[in-house]
């Protein structure tokens, strides 16, 4: 009450001087109305300084107005934009200064409240209560559940207000007010001093000044003291100690000092009641006018939602309080005890918890301890199926001290609120439908209003074996001999076992790495090797029959290192060979999981499942089951992780985790073996067609990325990634994989694979895996085809993405000790709006065993003169003896040869590559869209699969010919030769024709002799004449080109000496 009175007093002058109407508490004048606005435009709503939703056992204050709810009933909520929700049982304690009219604007026309022992109802949406009495509170309790928009208190003028006043009323010996023979009992009377009148009501007690000293006052006597406008201290001395009385409605006692005190703040002159509650004798009543001081204070430390309380030592009651730095109004020369409303927080001024307000010198209030902070927000769930009625309890448990907890109030609209001390907390929920939460929250010094608590259905349990083994009560049963090795493995030898509890139909997956062999219940044996790691373990799985209560992991080899065991609920899915996403499933991850759970899926190619994309999708997906195809239908799969990015959602292995995304507890780096991968292929025989795999990290900042708290570590420090940031600039470049090929026999046809750095490949040596790319576009700037695994690229576009702010030579490849073969590819550039053309090296050697060949490549001036670059660790391009190039062309048709002559392949070397593509580059696997390439023959002899040449017509013309399978000729739209020379002598335009195919050609050679060329069975001769070669000593470069459906397919290339 005192806080409200003081705040009104200190505001009056300002309000009346400038005519300001406050948003929440509107004070028109001291004698008119005070309004608490909870309707439209209320600044209580959305303000973290005020409780937004109150339910259960709790209370809140809104500028002096107190609201209380209990677990048995009541709710007060500001969630509606125009009304405050009020449920049955909500109590309002409304401060008044005396006689007043209280009005409440209600949504329900007849909303009812209890007022004392009466029930009062609104009429035409307005509840009216007339209060008669002194300063205090008017209590209203809601009977109905509805809404209110405002509460207004209008003072009612006191027609019997005093007009004369006295500073002292003395009933001690020698005073004119004692020993006058007056006794009042069961009646009323007055005592006068000049024009001032002291009212005595002895109808329930006895008053007597018929004594020589001390006025007799028995219990029940009411004395009304005239007090003028302003702030006054009223004191009453008594003959005995601890005499109980109330002054102005506030209970007090004369204590051992035999004097009772009260402070009043009158907005108008009035009689202040003193009610005597025990028989005694009254000496002197003093009315002392006070001087108010506005003292600037600065709060040092964290109060959270608490406040500093100033308790007047005279009255023993709170005089005022502050919750933030500013001015505090105190009475001059009064002494105050300084404390807080939180028992865990202390407050001191000048090192003491008492303070005497002598002047307006600024002071610092030092607060120490742990504040209670209000944390509130929304409760969400994975499938939005969770209801408030499903949540039995939601508890926040301090991570460092489990005895520090807070139980949240959960509202019907799935919002919650809880009071917590500063620190880090885990959430623990009890539900009636199997949902759980693992959210964490950091509580600082200010209220949190948007902390999401995310629930999901409990469907799995993961046991980290080294942690479980070391715990005092392991969840699993380990046979003797299984030992802790490190934080990512336990070491076990042959004959040892691990027993895993299961319930119902479940899938048990075991992961191990480095070495060892194990099975589950005697089946599905698997062996780990040093190619496996903690991030890329070997795994096997077992599906229970529904009746088992345990399964046994049997270790069958010494030095077996196991990492984790996952147990998840298993729902069988019937086999189907086509799945639509979105459609049959919302996400690719759900679709892959469904494929894994298909019980009747045939083995091998017969069990292939095609995921048919029906829309673009933003998702990171792991495809870890074999024989899966993605038919993109022109749609895009995109994600936003980059290696130097930090996100809420990423787990320790670099994968997206939905719970972490909603948790938003801490940012974690996406660095690791995944390089931020979008689609991670770990299932053999993966096939993709007409789909774009895109890592947007260096393209744009997406909404999802912003919501994920994305931060990037640059050379200048960490920066927050926001919408509109130009992440195509050079400073933002980073490893951001679009397609990880960590599997065998991966094929992509007519796909786009786009990023900036490390776009395509796998981080690590994968010498025994093979991938094939046909008619694809792979884009990037740095090492954008990289890592382990053997890969062949036929007729692909290699796009240099470029930077928005500079031209910089990049690297197309960065191979480990594996083979990359590029045939008939075209290097293009995006340039990203930069006027400087993006250029690149063919590649640089991640290891000296890198084996990369570019053959029949259209460079379009995009490859730098040197062609090949050195690795930063000192491995040079010359060290990589596997680097090579053959018959690559500039945009004008002339041949491009890099300046490192050792990388120039001969026809013989080219023929050797052609002969071993299927075995060395593809592991004797034939991809669906693979076509063999003919070898080169420069001898001039007649033979299949060669470009041959003979001089005709006295040597002035050159006849070029090769043999083409008839079926190839029939399927080709056009077929011809492309000619080029080192100079412009024979720099003819590209020639395409389908008119030069014959079964037999008769020609006259350079010596005038007639010769015949006859095609073998099922083949035709393709021939072309180059006119007038004369005596040139130049070299003619020739290659075949075929046009299928308007697309160029380059074939063999030959070098023909004209000399």
MIMARKOL-724570 format. One record per residue (C-alpha): z, x, y. Coordinates in pm, whole numbers, padded with zeros to 5 digits, always signed. Last residue first. Layout:
BEGIN
ZXY
...
END
This chain:
BEGIN
-09195+05413-03336
-09114+05040-03344
-08776+05079-03510
-08647+04745-03640
-08276+04656-03616
-08198+04338-03810
-07967+04036-03770
-07901+03759-04017
-07816+03401-03922
-07719+03219-03607
-07650+02847-03620
-07749+02678-03296
-07648+02313-03251
-07903+02038-03179
-07831+01852-03499
-07894+02172-03693
-08090+02444-03514
-08140+02764-03713
-08156+03113-03573
-08272+03428-03739
-08203+03768-03591
-08418+04045-03449
-08345+04355-03252
-08651+04570-03179
-08595+04939-03128
-08814+05120-02879
-09064+05396-02958
-09354+05193-02822
-09701+05289-02947
-09856+04950-02896
-09627+04655-02969
-09913+04424-02888
-09801+04082-03011
-09489+03997-03204
-09594+03771-03488
-09352+03531-03660
-09313+03435-04024
-09086+03213-04235
-09196+03231-04593
-09089+02950-04821
-08852+02932-05116
-08814+02722-05428
-08999+02984-05637
-09059+03316-05463
-09283+03329-05156
-09610+03520-05169
-09713+03786-04918
-10075+03900-04945
-10253+04208-04816
-10600+04289-04680
-10661+04648-04575
-10760+04734-04219
-10524+05032-04193
-10277+04847-03970
-10259+04563-04221
-10486+04263-04252
-10295+03942-04345
-10273+03679-04618
-09957+03465-04607
-09838+03245-04897
-09586+02961-04934
-09568+02914-04559
-09322+02827-04281
-09434+02899-03926
-09441+02552-03772
-09065+02495-03745
-09026+02673-03418
-08755+02822-03200
-08827+03131-02990
-08574+03272-02746
-08751+03413-02443
-08912+03749-02486
-08756+04080-02398
-09024+04281-02579
-09076+04551-02315
-08757+04470-02126
-08548+04754-02257
-08302+04780-02545
-08503+04514-02721
-08459+04144-02802
-08608+03884-03037
-08460+03560-03169
-08643+03428-03475
-08709+03073-03584
-08592+02748-03742
-08591+02401-03606
-08430+02073-03720
-08316+02238-04034
-08254+02029-04342
-08602+02087-04488
-08589+02459-04422
-08247+02490-04582
-08371+02296-04886
-08673+02525-04909
-08457+02833-04917
-08585+03076-04657
-08768+03399-04713
-08815+03639-04427
-09099+03744-04201
-09182+03954-03899
-09547+04056-03843
-09591+04319-03572
-09905+04352-03361
-10082+04661-03224
-10073+04846-03553
-10441+04831-03631
-10423+04451-03673
-10093+04440-03857
-09765+04629-03865
-09526+04502-04127
-09175+04358-04094
-08901+04224-04319
-08590+04025-04234
-08399+03996-04560
-08246+03742-04795
-08525+03772-05053
-08738+04084-05078
-09069+04230-04966
-09035+04585-04843
-09029+04669-04475
-08727+04890-04521
-08508+04719-04259
-08325+04478-04489
-08025+04287-04347
-07814+04052-04563
-07827+03675-04559
-07522+03470-04461
-07339+03225-04690
-07245+02885-04550
-06882+02762-04528
-06814+02405-04425
-06594+02292-04714
-06423+02628-04752
-06514+02838-05056
-06222+03047-05181
-06294+03383-05342
-06015+03536-05133
-06184+03434-04807
-06218+03764-04622
-06235+04008-04911
-06404+03806-05187
-06624+03556-05002
-06706+03794-04719
-06775+04088-04951
-07155+04106-04961
-07188+04024-04594
-06947+04306-04508
-07147+04556-04714
-07468+04436-04552
-07315+04503-04211
-07219+04852-04315
-07576+04915-04433
-07716+04767-04113
-07501+05010-03920
-07183+04922-03736
-07100+05039-03384
-06723+05092-03353
-06749+05471-03355
-06961+05449-03042
-06668+05340-02826
-06863+05239-02514
-06918+04886-02634
-07269+04778-02736
-07425+04466-02589
-07781+04393-02700
-08024+04238-02461
-08074+03862-02476
-08005+03797-02108
-07654+03661-02183
-07561+03989-02350
-07591+04019-02725
-07389+04141-03022
-07589+04299-03306
-07293+04457-03483
-06935+04528-03388
-06648+04706-03563
-06272+04761-03569
-06144+04860-03915
-06091+05222-03811
-05805+05112-03590
-05692+05454-03470
-05987+05464-03227
-05852+05148-03062
-05529+05334-03005
-05182+05277-03147
-04948+05396-02873
-04692+05116-02880
-04878+04926-02608
-05181+04872-02828
-05512+05029-02723
-05819+04830-02623
-06167+04762-02766
-06490+04673-02587
-06498+04971-02353
-06749+04793-02132
-06541+04477-02083
-06644+04165-02277
-06730+03856-02069
-07090+03946-01988
-07216+03649-02187
-07077+03803-02508
-07305+03617-02752
-07180+03750-03085
-07410+03841-03374
-07122+04022-03547
-06768+04087-03420
-06552+04261-03683
-06175+04302-03688
-05969+04507-03936
-05622+04597-03804
-05470+04870-04021
-05360+05069-03715
-05117+04789-03639
-05117+04533-03358
-05459+04682-03287
-05632+04559-02970
-05912+04309-02936
-06264+04223-02836
-06157+04318-02486
-06153+04050-02222
-06304+03910-01906
-06222+03618-01677
-06460+03604-01382
-06300+03637-01041
-06353+03327-00828
-06044+03168-00983
-06062+02796-01065
-05924+02848-01412
-06180+03113-01509
-06288+02892-01804
-06487+03163-01974
-06727+03192-02265
-06762+03415-02572
-07007+03279-02827
-06975+03324-03204
-07248+03401-03454
-07004+03567-03691
-06644+03669-03619
-06455+03829-03908
-06080+03896-03895
-05920+04109-04168
-05553+04198-04208
-05325+04489-04125
-05207+04317-03804
-05461+04170-03571
-05442+04132-03195
-05756+03948-03092
-05929+03810-02781
-05759+04046-02541
-05733+03995-02166
-05893+04153-01863
-05742+04011-01547
-05886+03818-01259
-05617+03679-01034
-05452+03366-00898
-05554+03074-01118
-05557+03273-01440
-05826+03284-01709
-05884+03065-02016
-06123+03300-02192
-06302+03076-02440
-06407+03198-02784
-06661+02942-02901
-06710+02937-03278
-07027+02967-03486
-06838+03108-03784
-06483+03244-03758
-06331+03403-04068
-05957+03473-04099
-05738+03696-04314
-05364+03656-04249
-05133+03831-04009
-05098+03822-03632
-05338+03723-03360
-05613+03512-03212
-05510+03457-02851
-05409+03815-02808
-05397+03750-02432
-05610+03503-02237
-05659+03182-02433
-05901+02946-02596
-06030+02887-02948
-06323+02647-02971
-06428+02552-03324
-06768+02525-03490
-06625+02661-03816
-06285+02820-03868
-06171+02958-04204
-05825+03074-04312
-05699+03305-04586
-05357+03429-04698
-05268+03740-04898
-05223+03990-04615
-04969+03771-04431
-04790+04023-04208
-04587+03853-03936
-04617+03613-03647
-04894+03377-03751
-05224+03294-03593
-05377+03097-03307
-05288+03072-02937
-05098+03400-02908
-05131+03382-02528
-05297+03123-02306
-05324+02801-02508
-05595+02601-02683
-05721+02538-03035
-06014+02296-03017
-06144+02173-03354
-06495+02127-03486
-06388+02228-03835
-06055+02391-03920
-05975+02528-04265
-05649+02672-04402
-05664+02827-04749
-05316+02982-04766
-05025+02907-04537
-04857+03039-04222
-05146+02936-03999
-04958+02861-03677
-05162+02649-03436
-05094+02612-03061
-04878+02918-03001
-04722+02987-02663
-04674+03353-02587
-04641+03384-02212
-04831+03379-01887
-04623+03248-01596
-04674+03545-01362
-05055+03516-01405
-05077+03170-01252
-05170+02881-01485
-04812+02759-01452
-04889+02625-01106
-04572+02416-01063
-04667+02052-01000
-04392+01905-01214
-04099+02143-01242
-04018+02451-01450
-03680+02584-01340
-03690+02956-01271
-03502+03239-01443
-03535+03590-01303
-03793+03792-01108
-03971+03917-01421
-03988+03556-01531
-03755+03367-01765
-03866+03005-01781
-03638+02701-01759
-03718+02363-01913
-03444+02099-01890
-03588+01886-02173
-03656+01605-01926
-03887+01845-01743
-04066+01927-02070
-04107+01558-02151
-04262+01496-01810
-04517+01773-01865
-04554+02106-01686
-04920+02210-01696
-05167+02444-01861
-04965+02757-01937
-04705+02584-02156
-04946+02305-02257
-04987+02423-02616
-05292+02238-02740
-05426+02164-03088
-05736+01952-03033
-05865+01756-03332
-06218+01708-03463
-06136+01820-03816
-05828+01975-03971
-05772+02095-04330
-05461+02238-04494
-05512+02383-04841
-05165+02539-04855
-04864+02389-04676
-04689+02606-04416
-04886+02491-04113
-04695+02491-03786
-04855+02260-03530
-04729+02315-03175
-04580+02663-03212
-04338+02805-02952
-04389+03165-03067
-04275+03046-03411
-04114+03376-03512
-03858+03362-03238
-03826+03283-02872
-03767+02919-02780
-03460+03018-02582
-03170+02775-02584
-03041+02565-02294
-02702+02405-02343
-02548+02061-02383
-02848+01835-02332
-02736+01626-02634
-03045+01402-02622
-03282+01692-02688
-03028+01849-02924
-03034+01534-03137
-03414+01529-03146
-03439+01888-03267
-03760+02079-03193
-03805+02397-03396
-03757+02754-03275
-03533+02872-03559
-03210+02849-03356
-03288+02492-03254
-03490+02385-02950
-03399+02063-02770
-03206+02174-02463
-03481+02410-02356
-03538+02770-02254
-03887+02910-02214
-03969+03278-02266
-04147+03205-02596
-04323+02894-02471
-04263+02540-02594
-04481+02261-02448
-04638+02051-02721
-04977+01892-02779
-05172+01715-03052
-05498+01592-02901
-05743+01322-03004
-06118+01354-03075
-06100+01158-03399
-05823+01398-03502
-05868+01389-03877
-05568+01582-04003
-05581+01687-04366
-05291+01758-04603
-05341+01925-04940
-05011+02111-04948
-04670+02023-04798
-04506+02209-04512
-04682+02060-04213
-04427+02124-03937
-04490+01920-03623
-04418+01969-03254
-04505+01647-03082
-04703+01499-02796
-04960+01265-02952
-05307+01158-02844
-05415+00839-03018
-05539+00700-03350
-05497+01020-03550
-05589+00981-03918
-05363+01180-04147
-05570+01244-04458
-05381+01286-04786
-05511+01512-05063
-05380+01421-05408
-05707+01481-05593
-05724+01823-05431
-05418+01938-05621
-05173+01717-05805
-05184+01341-05786
-04931+01160-05566
-04721+00917-05767
-04382+00996-05612
-04493+01020-05252
-04187+01161-05074
-04357+01471-04936
-04634+01252-04796
-04373+01034-04623
-04214+01342-04466
-04556+01449-04337
-04606+01104-04181
-04261+01104-04021
-04334+01444-03867
-04673+01322-03748
-04501+01050-03549
-04502+00672-03515
-04594+00601-03876
-04841+00354-04026
-04986+00315-03679
-04960+00620-03461
-05058+00797-03675
-05268+00635-03950
-05221+00749-04309
-05506+00782-04559
-05489+00891-04925
-05212+00657-05030
-04938+00738-05277
-04636+00511-05295
-04330+00630-05104
-03991+00699-05263
-03692+00696-05032
-03469+01000-05048
-03142+01052-04869
-03093+01415-04779
-02913+01716-04924
-02996+02055-04768
-02884+02385-04918
-02875+02706-04712
-02914+03083-04723
-02949+03220-05077
-02996+03588-05162
-03062+03669-05529
-02979+04023-05624
-02986+03959-05998
-03217+03691-06134
-03166+03345-06287
-02941+03175-06032
-02886+02813-06137
-02836+02555-05864
-02652+02265-06023
-02672+01898-05926
-02379+01663-05883
-02305+01288-05890
-02616+01187-06081
-02705+00819-06119
-02976+00796-05854
-03238+00998-06041
-03198+01304-05820
-03493+01472-05653
-03509+01850-05671
-03647+02093-05415
-03753+02455-05384
-03751+02691-05090
-03860+03044-04995
-03733+03128-04649
-03921+03172-04322
-03655+03200-04053
-03412+03376-04285
-03703+03586-04405
-03958+03576-04685
-04216+03851-04731
-03936+04053-04891
-03960+03819-05187
-03813+03487-05301
-03876+03336-05643
-03882+02964-05727
-03787+02758-06031
-03862+02386-06009
-03646+02286-06305
-03320+02379-06482
-03094+02156-06276
-03222+02333-05965
-03386+02671-06016
-03328+03026-05895
-03501+03361-05847
-03412+03651-05619
-03529+03858-05325
-03561+03869-04945
-03500+03499-04885
-03333+03182-05006
-03352+02810-04936
-03239+02522-05161
-03355+02161-05114
-03180+01861-05271
-03347+01521-05237
-03131+01214-05285
-03122+00884-05473
-02756+00793-05503
-02478+01034-05418
-02491+01410-05448
-02232+01690-05473
-02374+02044-05509
-02264+02292-05777
-02360+02655-05720
-02421+02873-06024
-02403+03233-06148
-02590+03350-06457
-02813+03603-06282
-02656+03752-05972
-02563+03604-05635
-02554+03730-05277
-02479+03483-04997
-02711+03472-04699
-02771+03413-04328
-02435+03509-04175
-02407+03811-04403
-02351+03891-04771
-02072+03655-04881
-02031+03682-05255
-02119+03477-05564
-01950+03647-05859
-01731+03362-05977
-01900+03023-05967
-01936+02847-05635
-01844+02478-05587
-01968+02321-05264
-01773+02172-04972
-01570+02490-04934
-01206+02441-04829
-01078+02761-04663
-01423+02842-04533
-01596+03166-04633
-01826+03005-04889
-01923+02726-04647
-02020+02974-04376
-02224+03190-04611
-02383+02880-04770
-02492+02690-04459
-02468+02341-04605
-02697+02074-04460
-02615+01706-04504
-02867+01426-04473
-02926+01062-04388
-02662+00980-04125
-02831+00742-03887
-02852+00864-03530
-02638+00828-03221
-02694+00981-02878
-02428+00998-02608
-02596+01034-02269
-02399+01180-01979
-02529+01014-01661
-02223+00956-01441
-02039+01287-01457
-01742+01325-01222
-01680+01661-01063
-01484+01970-01161
-01655+02060-01485
-01685+01879-01817
-01942+02024-02056
-02045+01768-02314
-02137+01780-02681
-02320+01522-02887
-02286+01512-03264
-02307+01136-03299
-02292+00921-03610
-02441+00603-03747
-02331+00479-04090
-02305+00109-04005
-01937+00039-03927
-01893+00323-03681
-01629+00587-03610
-01743+00839-03355
-01657+01200-03279
-01797+01370-02970
-01745+01740-02917
-01602+01862-02588
-01622+02160-02352
-01367+02192-02073
-01231+02024-01763
-00996+01737-01841
-01133+01409-01961
-01128+01043-01858
-01377+00828-02047
-01647+00575-01962
-01911+00402-02172
-02236+00212-02143
-02375+00031-02444
-02422-00302-02259
-02119-00444-02439
-01899-00169-02301
-01743+00127-02478
-01419+00262-02329
-01395+00622-02436
-01104+00790-02608
-01013+01129-02464
-00888+01432-02645
-00688+01751-02594
-00508+01813-02924
-00827+01970-03059
-00786+02265-02826
-01086+02493-02787
-01363+02243-02858
-01187+01957-02677
-01235+01633-02867
-01412+01331-02712
-01355+01010-02905
-01578+00708-02958
-01420+00429-03161
-01517+00130-03374
-01879+00141-03267
-02094-00120-03444
-01997-00393-03195
-02152-00184-02918
-02486-00222-03093
-02702+00044-03259
-03060-00055-03350
-03228+00141-03071
-03416+00342-03338
-03279+00685-03259
-02973+00560-03075
-02853+00549-02717
-02510+00525-02552
-02527+00540-02174
-02318+00721-01917
-01967+00800-01809
-01738+01098-01764
-01448+01061-01524
-01266+01389-01473
-00893+01430-01526
-00790+01746-01351
-00655+02058-01514
-00404+02265-01326
-00364+02403-00978
-00410+02248-00635
-00370+02442-00314
-00363+02223-00004
-00473+02429+00294
-00342+02335+00638
-00485+02291+00987
-00229+02289+01268
-00184+01934+01399
+00188+01957+01473
+00532+01937+01309
+00441+01770+00982
+00708+01893+00743
+00582+01990+00397
+00735+01999+00053
+00561+02125-00262
+00575+02480-00132
+00334+02775-00137
+00207+02714+00215
+00108+02363+00108
+00134+02287-00262
-00028+02058-00519
+00026+02047-00896
-00214+01911-01158
-00131+01816-01517
+00085+01520-01418
-00213+01367-01240
-00135+01143-00941
-00084+01450-00730
+00212+01603-00545
+00329+01697-00192
+00681+01585-00098
+00686+01498+00269
+00908+01578+00563
+00867+01382+00884
+00851+01570+01214
+00543+01380+01333
+00422+01108+01097
+00119+01186+00881
-00254+01113+00898
-00466+01337+00671
-00790+01479+00802
-01065+01622+00582
-01089+01788+00241
-01104+01551-00055
-00886+01314-00254
-00622+01237+00010
-00301+01033-00007
-00065+00836+00216
+00297+00733+00257
+00404+00726-00106
+00766+00619-00140
+01099+00803-00131
+01173+00634+00201
+01309+00932+00389
+01135+01193+00173
+00796+01050+00265
+00566+01101-00035
+00229+01261+00039
-00003+01221-00262
-00297+01447-00347
-00570+01265-00542
-00729+01272-00887
-01096+01217-00978
-01156+01589-01017
-00883+01760-00821
-01024+02109-00855
-00903+02395-00642
-00852+02449-00269
-00830+02126-00071
-00872+02179+00303
-00651+01979+00540
-00696+01881+00905
-00381+01708+01039
-00415+01378+01227
-00061+01332+01362
+00102+00991+01408
+00401+00951+01643
+00677+00718+01526
+00874+00438+01692
+01229+00416+01560
+01383+00077+01476
+01746+00131+01383
+01978-00106+01195
+02341+00009+01212
+02648-00062+00997
+02595-00319+00720
+02863-00397+00464
+02810-00467+00095
+02727-00731-00167
+02405-00662-00353
+02038-00761-00301
+02018-00765+00081
+01674-00870+00207
+01539-00695+00519
+01239-00880+00665
+01017-00739+00942
+00953-00987+01222
+00615-00941+01383
+00421-00774+01660
+00062-00703+01563
-00125-00444+01356
+00214-00331+01238
+00259-00016+01037
+00598-00022+00874
+00810+00260+00738
+01120+00193+00532
+01459+00356+00511
+01797+00292+00350
+02113+00473+00455
+02434+00534+00258
+02349+00900+00195
+02433+00837-00173
+02149+00590-00188
+02086+00322+00071
+01839+00168-00169
+01478+00057-00154
+01250-00218-00279
+00946-00275-00058
+00882-00627+00069
+00925-00538+00437
+01261-00380+00359
+01408-00466+00021
+01773-00406-00057
+01998-00236-00308
+02314-00065-00185
+02329+00278-00342
+02644+00395-00164
+02884+00175+00027
+02932+00115+00398
+02567+00073+00463
+02322+00221+00712
+01982+00051+00768
+01669+00235+00875
+01334+00105+01000
+01072+00368+01074
+00798+00243+01304
+00421+00259+01334
+00259+00032+01589
+00280-00325+01724
+00635-00436+01798
+00921-00493+01555
+01167-00785+01561
+01410-00753+01265
+01445-01041+01019
+01767-01029+00812
+01781-01205+00476
+02114-01249+00300
+02089-01302-00076
+02360-01060-00182
+02646-01048+00067
+02645-00887+00406
+02964-00818+00598
+02901-00656+00935
+03081-00324+00975
+03386-00279+01199
+03636-00506+01375
+03539-00809+01171
+03410-01160+01246
+03059-01012+01217
+02997-01210+00900
+02686-01288+00694
+02710-01466+00358
+02457-01546+00092
+02181-01787-00010
+02151-01987+00313
+02245-01674+00503
+01921-01632+00697
+01984-01414+01005
+01722-01360+01274
+01760-01072+01521
+01646-01178+01869
+01549-00952+02159
+01575-01112+02504
+01891-00919+02590
+02039-00821+02260
+02069-01131+02041
+02199-01212+01693
+02067-01527+01530
+02169-01794+01284
+02102-01956+00948
+02312-02155+00702
+02467-02139+00361
+02723-01897+00503
+02726-01755+00857
+03035-01601+01012
+03063-01518+01381
+03409-01424+01521
+03274-01172+01768
+03422-00855+01615
+03082-00689+01609
+02765-00717+01823
+02930-00591+02140
+02975-00255+01971
+03310-00083+01972
+03345-00069+01593
+03010-00064+01414
+02754-00345+01401
+02482-00169+01602
+02129-00316+01623
+01906-00044+01759
+01564+00006+01921
+01548-00350+02050
+01249-00579+02091
+01120-00876+02288
+00810-01090+02228
+00861-01174+01859
+00592-01357+01662
+00668-01725+01587
+00307-01840+01602
+00215-01569+01352
-00167-01527+01366
-00338-01550+01031
-00493-01224+00907
-00833-01259+00731
-00865-01084+00393
-01215-01086+00239
-01325-01024-00122
-01696-00981-00196
-01986-01030-00442
-01816-01191-00742
-01944-01248-01095
-01843-01458-01396
-01585-01470-01673
-01322-01736-01603
-00945-01718-01558
-00960-01414-01330
-00620-01288-01210
-00533-01288-00838
-00243-01088-00693
-00169-01080-00320
-00023-00748-00219
+00231-00643+00040
+00305-00694+00408
+00504-01003+00492
+00469-01364+00394
+00237-01662+00383
-00083-01638+00184
-00361-01897+00190
-00604-01864-00100
-00973-01962-00080
-01234-01925-00358
-01593-01964-00239
-01890-02054-00463
-01908-02421-00354
-01537-02466-00419
-01365-02187-00605
-01073-02266-00830
-00698-02209-00811
-00460-02191-01105
-00096-02184-01002
+00202-01985-01126
+00131-01694-00891
-00236-01716-00807
-00441-01762-01127
-00816-01747-01085
-01101-01997-01136
-01479-01983-01080
-01599-02325-00956
-01948-02246-00814
-02000-01950-01046
-02140-01655-00850
-01819-01613-00649
-01740-01508-00289
-01363-01453-00274
-01158-01561+00030
-00803-01453+00122
-00634-01615+00424
-00347-01412+00563
+00015-01414+00674
+00128-01055+00656
-00036-00716+00634
-00227-00788+00313
-00343-00565+00026
-00529-00739-00262
-00413-00673-00618
-00700-00795-00838
-00646-00857-01210
-00927-00896-01467
-00810-01123-01750
-01136-01317-01796
-01436-01106-01704
-01557-00998-01361
-01906-00854-01317
-01970-00731-00963
-02282-00875-00806
-02613-00772-00645
-02740-00463-00835
-02557-00547-01157
-02389-00241-01313
-02085-00273-01083
-01848-00365-01366
-01496-00511-01392
-01372-00616-01734
-01067-00801-01855
-00891-00873-02177
-00636-00768-02437
-00727-00403-02385
-00618-00445-02026
-00792-00448-01690
-00665-00366-01341
-00835-00365-01000
-00653-00242-00688
-00787-00291-00337
-00671-00001-00120
-01013+00152-00056
-01147+00058-00401
-00886+00148-00659
-00921+00156-01036
-00707+00059-01331
-00713+00099-01707
-00631-00041-02047
-00965-00173-02177
-01255-00210-01937
-01356-00070-01599
-01718+00003-01513
-01842+00183-01202
-01519+00363-01109
-01547+00497-00756
-01602+00853-00633
-01918+00870-00849
-02091+00628-00612
-02361+00429-00794
-02221+00102-00658
-01926+00153-00421
-02181+00183-00141
-02240-00190-00157
-02595-00274-00051
-02613-00597-00251
-02271-00727-00348
-01938-00556-00409
-01830-00566-00043
-01457-00537+00024
-01396-00724+00351
-01116-00690+00612
-01092-00967+00870
-00956-01048+01216
-00648-00912+01390
-00706-00542+01360
-01073-00582+01435
-01402-00625+01248
-01293-00412+00956
-01556-00397+00682
-01450-00211+00371
-01755-00116+00163
-02054-00051+00389
-01850+00013+00707
-01936-00183+01019
-01928+00038+01325
-01866-00110+01669
-01837+00230+01832
-01496+00202+01991
-01364-00077+01770
-01432+00114+01452
-01303+00444+01586
-00983+00301+01719
-00922+00101+01406
-00995+00370+01150
-00662+00557+01164
-00466+00235+01138
-00675+00099+00851
-00635+00426+00659
-00261+00422+00720
-00221+00068+00596
-00429+00128+00286
-00243+00446+00193
+00089+00275+00245
+00000+00000+00000
END
